[in-house]
Amino acid sequence: MKATYNDSHQNTWWCSGNAGWGGTAVTITCNVSYDYSYTFNSNDDPYFTSLSNIKSQLDGIHLYTWVQNNASYNFTKTNYNNDTAKIKVLGYYLLGIEWNGVPIGATMSDEWNCSLRLY
């Protein structure tokens, strides 16, 4: 029986968001963090067994905020089964405030996609 290992990861990339609202790709990073578990197949290749706790946020200089609505993932095959996790985060940029979970101000929906491959 193979052991299961737990780890976490954060994907970070320069993102423009809605640069018209303030900020540019040079000053803003999109960040998606998550926890995952993996084990090894009979060829000693690592593969994902679970992924959880997907959270996203903006860092850098910007006038608006990012609000995450939903997140999902699936495991795919690059070289062998379940060696790649593809993560999708749905949300919106908010130029304004959120009051009791209701955005007040201008919003623009977006989808962030990232992935992690085990070697």
C-alpha positions as CSV (number, residue, x, y, z in Angstrom):
1,M,0.0,0.0,0.0
2,K,1.4,3.4,-1.0
3,A,1.4,6.3,1.4
4,T,-0.7,9.5,0.7
5,Y,1.0,12.8,0.9
6,N,-0.5,16.3,1.6
7,D,0.7,19.6,0.3
8,S,-0.5,23.0,-0.7
9,H,0.3,25.3,-3.6
10,Q,-0.4,28.8,-4.8
11,N,-0.5,29.8,-8.5
12,T,0.4,33.4,-9.0
13,W,0.5,35.4,-12.3
14,W,0.4,39.0,-13.4
15,C,-3.1,39.9,-14.3
16,S,-4.8,43.0,-15.6
17,G,-8.2,42.4,-14.0
18,N,-10.0,45.4,-15.2
19,A,-7.1,47.8,-15.7
20,G,-9.5,50.6,-16.6
21,W,-10.6,50.8,-13.0
22,G,-7.0,51.5,-11.8
23,G,-3.9,49.4,-11.7
24,T,-2.1,47.6,-14.4
25,A,-0.8,44.1,-15.0
26,V,2.6,45.2,-13.7
27,T,1.2,46.0,-10.3
28,I,-1.5,43.3,-9.9
29,T,-1.2,39.6,-9.3
30,C,-3.9,37.0,-9.3
31,N,-3.4,34.3,-6.7
32,V,-5.2,30.9,-6.4
33,S,-4.2,28.7,-3.4
34,Y,-5.3,25.2,-2.6
35,D,-4.5,22.0,-0.7
36,Y,-4.0,18.7,-2.3
37,S,-3.2,15.1,-1.7
38,Y,-1.3,12.7,-3.9
39,T,0.1,9.2,-3.9
40,F,2.1,7.1,-6.4
41,N,1.0,4.5,-9.0
42,S,2.7,1.1,-9.6
43,N,5.3,2.9,-11.8
44,D,6.1,5.3,-9.0
45,D,4.5,8.2,-10.8
46,P,2.7,10.7,-8.5
47,Y,-1.0,11.3,-9.1
48,F,-3.6,13.5,-7.4
49,T,-6.1,11.9,-5.0
50,S,-7.9,15.0,-3.8
51,L,-7.9,18.8,-3.9
52,S,-9.7,21.2,-1.5
53,N,-9.8,24.7,0.0
54,I,-9.5,26.7,-3.2
55,K,-9.2,30.4,-2.4
56,S,-8.4,33.3,-4.7
57,Q,-7.3,36.9,-4.2
58,L,-5.7,39.9,-5.9
59,D,-2.5,41.4,-4.6
60,G,-0.8,44.6,-5.7
61,I,-2.0,48.2,-6.4
62,H,-5.6,48.4,-7.5
63,L,-8.8,50.3,-6.7
64,Y,-11.2,47.3,-6.9
65,T,-11.5,44.0,-5.1
66,W,-11.9,40.5,-6.3
67,V,-14.9,38.4,-5.0
68,Q,-14.8,34.7,-5.5
69,N,-18.2,33.1,-6.2
70,N,-17.3,29.5,-7.0
71,A,-14.3,27.2,-7.6
72,S,-14.0,23.8,-9.2
73,Y,-11.3,21.4,-10.4
74,N,-10.7,18.2,-12.3
75,F,-7.8,15.9,-12.7
76,T,-6.6,15.1,-16.2
77,K,-3.9,13.1,-17.9
78,T,-0.8,14.8,-19.3
79,N,1.6,11.8,-19.2
80,Y,-0.4,9.5,-16.9
81,N,-3.8,9.5,-15.2
82,N,-4.5,12.3,-12.7
83,D,-1.1,13.8,-13.0
84,T,-2.5,17.3,-13.7
85,A,-5.0,19.3,-11.7
86,K,-7.0,22.0,-13.5
87,I,-8.6,24.7,-11.3
88,K,-11.3,27.1,-12.4
89,V,-12.3,30.1,-10.2
90,L,-15.4,32.2,-11.0
91,G,-15.9,35.6,-9.5
92,Y,-16.1,39.3,-10.2
93,Y,-14.2,42.5,-9.8
94,L,-16.0,45.0,-7.6
95,L,-15.5,48.8,-7.8
96,G,-17.5,49.7,-4.7
97,I,-18.4,47.7,-1.5
98,E,-20.2,44.6,-0.5
99,W,-22.9,44.9,2.1
100,N,-24.4,41.7,3.6
101,G,-23.1,39.7,0.6
102,V,-24.6,42.1,-2.0
103,P,-22.3,44.1,-4.2
104,I,-22.9,47.9,-4.3
105,G,-21.1,49.5,-7.2
106,A,-19.8,48.4,-10.6
107,T,-19.0,44.7,-11.1
108,M,-17.4,42.7,-13.9
109,S,-17.4,38.9,-14.0
110,D,-14.3,36.9,-14.7
111,E,-12.9,33.4,-14.8
112,W,-9.5,32.4,-13.6
113,N,-7.9,29.2,-14.8
114,C,-4.7,27.6,-13.5
115,S,-3.2,24.2,-13.2
116,L,-0.6,22.1,-11.3
117,R,1.2,19.1,-12.7
118,L,2.9,16.4,-10.6
119,Y,6.2,15.1,-11.8
